Amino acid sequence: MQETSKIYVAGHRGMVGSAVVRALQDKGFNNIVSRTSQELDLRDEKAVAEFFESEKPEYVFLAAAKVGGIMANNIYRADFLIDNLRIQNNIIGQSHENNVKKLMFFGSSCIYPKLAPQPLKEEYLLTGLLEHTNEPYAIAKIAGIKLCEAFRDQHACNYISVMPTNLYGLNDNYHPENSHVLPALIRKFHEAKIQQKDSVEIWGTGTPLREFLFADDLADAAIFLMLNYDDKEFVNIGTGSDLTIKQLAETVQRVVGFKGSLTFDSSKPDGTPRKLMDVSKLHNLGWKHKTGFEEGIAIAYADFLKRYQ
């Protein structure tokens, strides 16, 4: 991938896609093509085919997806499965039809079995049952990984997949019902601070363990792998360390400056007990994350204030 190469970033306005665009530009890659969802519906096979035929990108970062938290995943199960399958199938299929030199597919750590051994090694894929609440999304992402592998096996396409851990950062989704746990907590603590509430209620017991990666670190890793990795096996991207939801809430509370107390609603679902990525493969390739957790949350909160005040 050269600085002049034509690069398509699918999902460029989302948290992951926008981080990839920033990272590419920072590294001197400026021939970037993108379309908003209003300009191009990635679920529309004909429209995607016409886009690839006219633009002929050389490299593709497939960061577009229908995403959401536990509640959204559980309510809109059919949408999460069919929309993500359509997006992936269209982009990966048209990449082959139009001779894309290399494609990167972004998966998710939810692809792993709910009760897989920790930390999660790449080879644990398809060794057990998935977490029920986000099973449709996980199945779509597994299908994307396998589609990349199948095109590689059948057509020698250089399509690689990466599995990010839980992400946060600039351009995150702070919707009160459809967001992930960290942005949901930022919004919840901020509103509680403004409204001078005495306490904030957190879903679940606070005991599940989660790993979090700043989205700009993910983008840096993605470009590193696009330049240096060509193997069939997908690669975990994370920090290699985790913390409890209670510790997460306390950190967000501290950054936001909410002075009240925390309560935990154990009647609400916890989700997977633990999701820690084994990132030894990525570390052995020569990449490690740079952004500290509290530092990253402070950047995310500043972005939230800028966009939601």
C-alpha positions as CSV (number, residue, x, y, z in Angstrom):
1,M,0.0,0.0,0.0
2,Q,1.6,3.2,-1.2
3,E,0.8,6.8,-0.2
4,T,-0.8,7.3,-3.6
5,S,-2.8,4.1,-3.5
6,K,-6.6,4.5,-3.8
7,I,-8.0,3.4,-0.4
8,Y,-11.8,2.9,0.3
9,V,-12.8,3.2,4.0
10,A,-16.3,1.7,4.4
11,G,-18.0,3.3,7.4
12,H,-15.8,6.4,7.5
13,R,-18.1,8.4,9.7
14,G,-18.3,5.7,12.4
15,M,-15.9,5.5,15.4
16,V,-13.6,2.9,13.8
17,G,-13.8,4.2,10.2
18,S,-13.1,7.8,11.2
19,A,-10.1,6.7,13.2
20,V,-8.8,4.8,10.2
21,V,-9.2,7.8,8.0
22,R,-7.3,10.0,10.6
23,A,-4.5,7.5,10.9
24,L,-4.2,7.1,7.1
25,Q,-4.0,10.9,6.7
26,D,-1.5,11.2,9.5
27,K,0.8,8.6,7.8
28,G,0.6,10.4,4.4
29,F,-2.2,8.3,2.7
30,N,-4.4,10.9,1.1
31,N,-6.1,9.2,-1.8
32,I,-9.0,8.1,0.3
33,V,-12.5,7.5,-1.1
34,S,-15.6,7.2,1.0
35,R,-19.4,7.5,0.9
36,T,-22.0,8.4,3.5
37,S,-24.8,6.0,4.1
38,Q,-27.1,8.5,2.4
39,E,-24.9,8.5,-0.7
40,L,-24.4,4.7,-0.8
41,D,-26.5,2.1,1.0
42,L,-24.1,-0.7,1.5
43,R,-27.0,-3.2,1.8
44,D,-27.9,-2.5,-1.8
45,E,-25.9,-5.0,-4.0
46,K,-26.5,-3.0,-7.2
47,A,-25.4,0.3,-5.7
48,V,-22.3,-1.2,-4.2
49,A,-21.4,-2.9,-7.5
50,E,-21.8,0.5,-9.3
51,F,-19.6,2.2,-6.7
52,F,-16.7,-0.3,-7.1
53,E,-17.0,-0.3,-10.9
54,S,-16.7,3.5,-11.0
55,E,-14.1,4.1,-8.2
56,K,-11.9,1.0,-8.5
57,P,-10.3,1.2,-5.1
58,E,-7.0,-0.7,-4.6
59,Y,-7.3,-1.3,-0.9
60,V,-10.4,-1.6,1.3
61,F,-10.9,-1.2,5.1
62,L,-14.3,-2.7,5.8
63,A,-15.3,-0.9,9.0
64,A,-19.0,-0.4,8.1
65,A,-21.4,-2.3,10.3
66,K,-24.7,-2.1,12.1
67,V,-23.6,-1.9,15.7
68,G,-25.1,-1.4,19.2
69,G,-25.0,-2.5,22.9
70,I,-26.7,-5.4,24.7
71,M,-30.2,-3.9,24.5
72,A,-30.1,-3.0,20.8
73,N,-28.5,-6.4,19.9
74,N,-31.2,-8.3,21.7
75,I,-34.2,-6.3,20.4
76,Y,-33.2,-5.9,16.7
77,R,-31.8,-9.5,16.2
78,A,-33.0,-9.9,12.6
79,D,-31.7,-6.5,11.6
80,F,-28.3,-7.0,13.1
81,L,-27.9,-10.3,11.3
82,I,-29.3,-9.5,7.9
83,D,-27.9,-5.9,7.6
84,N,-24.4,-7.0,8.5
85,L,-24.4,-10.0,6.2
86,R,-25.6,-7.8,3.3
87,I,-22.9,-5.1,4.0
88,Q,-20.1,-7.7,4.2
89,N,-21.2,-9.8,1.3
90,N,-21.6,-6.8,-1.0
91,I,-18.2,-5.2,-0.2
92,I,-16.1,-8.4,-0.1
93,G,-17.8,-9.8,-3.2
94,Q,-17.3,-6.6,-5.2
95,S,-13.7,-6.3,-3.9
96,H,-13.1,-9.6,-5.7
97,E,-15.0,-8.6,-8.8
98,N,-13.0,-5.4,-9.1
99,N,-9.5,-6.8,-8.3
100,V,-8.9,-5.1,-5.0
101,K,-5.3,-5.8,-4.0
102,K,-6.0,-6.2,-0.3
103,L,-9.0,-5.9,2.1
104,M,-9.2,-5.7,5.9
105,F,-12.4,-6.9,7.6
106,F,-13.1,-5.7,11.1
107,G,-14.7,-8.2,13.3
108,S,-15.5,-8.1,17.0
109,S,-14.5,-9.9,20.2
110,C,-18.1,-11.2,20.5
111,I,-17.3,-13.8,17.9
112,Y,-15.8,-15.9,20.7
113,P,-17.7,-18.5,22.7
114,K,-19.3,-17.1,25.8
115,L,-17.4,-19.5,28.1
116,A,-14.2,-19.7,26.2
117,P,-10.9,-19.9,28.2
118,Q,-9.4,-16.6,29.0
119,P,-7.5,-14.8,27.5
120,L,-9.2,-15.4,24.2
121,K,-6.8,-16.9,21.6
122,E,-7.6,-16.7,17.9
123,E,-7.9,-20.5,17.7
124,Y,-10.9,-20.5,20.1
125,L,-13.3,-19.4,17.3
126,L,-16.2,-21.8,16.8
127,T,-15.3,-24.0,19.8
128,G,-18.5,-23.3,21.9
129,L,-21.8,-21.5,22.2
130,L,-22.1,-17.8,21.7
131,E,-23.5,-15.2,24.2
132,H,-27.2,-15.1,23.4
133,T,-27.8,-11.4,23.5
134,N,-25.5,-10.6,20.6
135,E,-25.5,-13.9,18.8
136,P,-26.9,-12.6,15.5
137,Y,-24.2,-9.9,15.3
138,A,-21.5,-12.4,16.2
139,I,-22.7,-14.9,13.6
140,A,-22.6,-12.1,10.9
141,K,-19.0,-11.3,11.9
142,I,-18.0,-14.9,11.9
143,A,-19.5,-15.2,8.4
144,G,-17.3,-12.2,7.3
145,I,-14.2,-13.8,8.6
146,K,-15.0,-17.1,6.9
147,L,-15.9,-15.3,3.6
148,C,-12.5,-13.6,3.6
149,E,-10.9,-17.0,4.2
150,A,-12.9,-18.6,1.5
151,F,-12.0,-15.9,-1.1
152,R,-8.4,-16.4,-0.1
153,D,-8.6,-20.2,-0.5
154,Q,-10.6,-20.2,-3.7
155,H,-9.2,-17.1,-5.5
156,A,-5.9,-16.3,-3.7
157,C,-7.4,-12.9,-2.5
158,N,-5.3,-11.1,0.1
159,Y,-8.1,-10.5,2.5
160,I,-7.3,-10.3,6.2
161,S,-9.5,-10.0,9.3
162,V,-8.8,-8.3,12.6
163,M,-10.8,-8.7,15.9
164,P,-10.8,-5.6,18.0
165,T,-11.7,-5.7,21.7
166,N,-14.2,-3.3,23.1
167,L,-13.6,0.2,21.6
168,Y,-14.2,3.8,22.7
169,G,-13.0,7.2,21.4
170,L,-13.9,10.0,19.1
171,N,-17.2,9.8,17.2
172,D,-18.7,7.2,19.5
173,N,-22.4,6.5,19.8
174,Y,-24.0,7.9,22.9
175,H,-27.6,6.9,22.2
176,P,-29.3,6.2,25.6
177,E,-30.5,2.8,24.4
178,N,-28.3,1.7,21.5
179,S,-24.8,2.5,22.8
180,H,-22.1,0.3,24.3
181,V,-21.3,0.3,28.0
182,L,-18.5,2.9,28.1
183,P,-20.1,5.7,26.0
184,A,-23.4,4.9,27.8
185,L,-21.6,5.5,31.2
186,I,-20.1,8.7,29.9
187,R,-23.5,10.1,29.0
188,K,-25.2,8.7,32.2
189,F,-22.6,10.3,34.5
190,H,-22.5,13.6,32.6
191,E,-26.3,13.9,32.8
192,A,-26.3,12.9,36.5
193,K,-23.7,15.6,37.1
194,I,-25.7,18.3,35.3
195,Q,-28.9,17.3,37.0
196,Q,-27.1,17.1,40.4
197,K,-28.3,13.5,41.1
198,D,-27.3,11.7,44.2
199,S,-26.6,8.4,42.5
200,V,-26.2,6.6,39.2
201,E,-27.6,3.1,38.5
202,I,-25.4,0.7,36.5
203,W,-26.8,-2.3,34.7
204,G,-25.8,-5.7,36.1
205,T,-23.7,-6.7,39.1
206,G,-20.5,-4.7,38.1
207,T,-18.4,-7.9,38.3
208,P,-17.9,-8.8,34.6
209,L,-14.5,-8.1,33.2
210,R,-13.9,-6.1,30.1
211,E,-11.0,-4.9,28.0
212,F,-11.1,-1.5,26.3
213,L,-9.0,-0.1,23.4
214,F,-8.9,3.5,22.2
215,A,-10.2,3.6,18.6
216,D,-7.2,5.6,17.3
217,D,-4.9,2.8,18.7
218,L,-7.0,0.3,16.8
219,A,-6.6,2.3,13.6
220,D,-2.8,2.5,14.1
221,A,-2.8,-1.3,14.5
222,A,-5.0,-1.8,11.4
223,I,-2.6,0.2,9.2
224,F,0.4,-1.6,10.7
225,L,-1.2,-5.0,9.8
226,M,-2.3,-3.8,6.3
227,L,1.4,-3.0,5.7
228,N,3.0,-5.9,7.4
229,Y,0.6,-8.9,7.6
230,D,-0.6,-11.2,4.8
231,D,-1.6,-14.4,6.5
232,K,-4.9,-16.2,6.5
233,E,-5.5,-16.3,10.3
234,F,-7.3,-13.3,11.8
235,V,-5.5,-11.2,14.5
236,N,-6.8,-10.0,17.8
237,I,-6.3,-6.3,18.6
238,G,-6.5,-5.2,22.2
239,T,-4.4,-4.1,25.2
240,G,-4.0,-7.5,26.9
241,S,-5.5,-6.2,30.2
242,D,-9.0,-5.8,31.6
243,L,-11.0,-4.3,34.5
244,T,-14.4,-4.9,36.1
245,I,-17.5,-2.9,35.0
246,K,-17.4,-1.5,38.5
247,Q,-13.8,-0.2,38.0
248,L,-14.8,1.1,34.6
249,A,-17.8,3.0,36.1
250,E,-15.6,4.5,38.9
251,T,-13.0,5.6,36.3
252,V,-15.6,7.3,34.1
253,Q,-17.2,8.8,37.2
254,R,-13.8,10.3,38.1
255,V,-13.1,11.7,34.6
256,V,-16.6,13.2,34.3
257,G,-16.5,14.6,37.8
258,F,-19.8,13.1,39.2
259,K,-19.7,13.3,43.0
260,G,-22.6,11.0,43.8
261,S,-22.8,7.2,44.6
262,L,-23.1,4.1,42.4
263,T,-25.8,1.5,42.6
264,F,-25.9,-1.8,40.6
265,D,-29.1,-3.4,39.2
266,S,-28.4,-7.1,39.4
267,S,-31.8,-7.8,37.6
268,K,-30.3,-6.5,34.4
269,P,-28.1,-8.8,32.2
270,D,-24.3,-8.9,32.7
271,G,-23.5,-10.4,29.3
272,T,-20.3,-12.5,29.0
273,P,-18.5,-12.9,32.3
274,R,-15.1,-12.0,30.8
275,K,-13.7,-11.0,27.5
276,L,-10.0,-10.5,27.5
277,M,-8.1,-10.9,24.2
278,D,-4.9,-12.7,23.9
279,V,-2.8,-10.2,21.9
280,S,0.5,-12.1,22.0
281,K,0.3,-12.7,18.2
282,L,0.0,-8.9,17.6
283,H,2.7,-8.1,20.1
284,N,5.0,-10.6,18.4
285,L,4.4,-8.9,15.1
286,G,5.7,-5.7,16.7
287,W,2.7,-3.6,17.7
288,K,1.4,-2.5,21.1
289,H,-1.2,0.1,22.1
290,K,-0.1,3.6,23.2
291,T,-3.1,5.3,24.9
292,G,-3.6,4.9,28.6
293,F,-7.2,4.1,29.7
294,E,-7.9,7.2,31.8
295,E,-6.2,9.4,29.2
296,G,-8.4,7.9,26.5
297,I,-11.6,8.4,28.5
298,A,-10.7,12.0,29.0
299,I,-10.3,12.5,25.2
300,A,-13.7,10.7,24.6
301,Y,-15.5,12.8,27.2
302,A,-14.1,16.0,25.7
303,D,-15.4,14.8,22.3
304,F,-18.8,14.0,23.9
305,L,-19.0,17.5,25.3
306,K,-18.1,19.1,22.0
307,R,-20.8,17.1,20.1
308,Y,-23.6,16.9,22.6
309,Q,-23.6,20.1,24.6
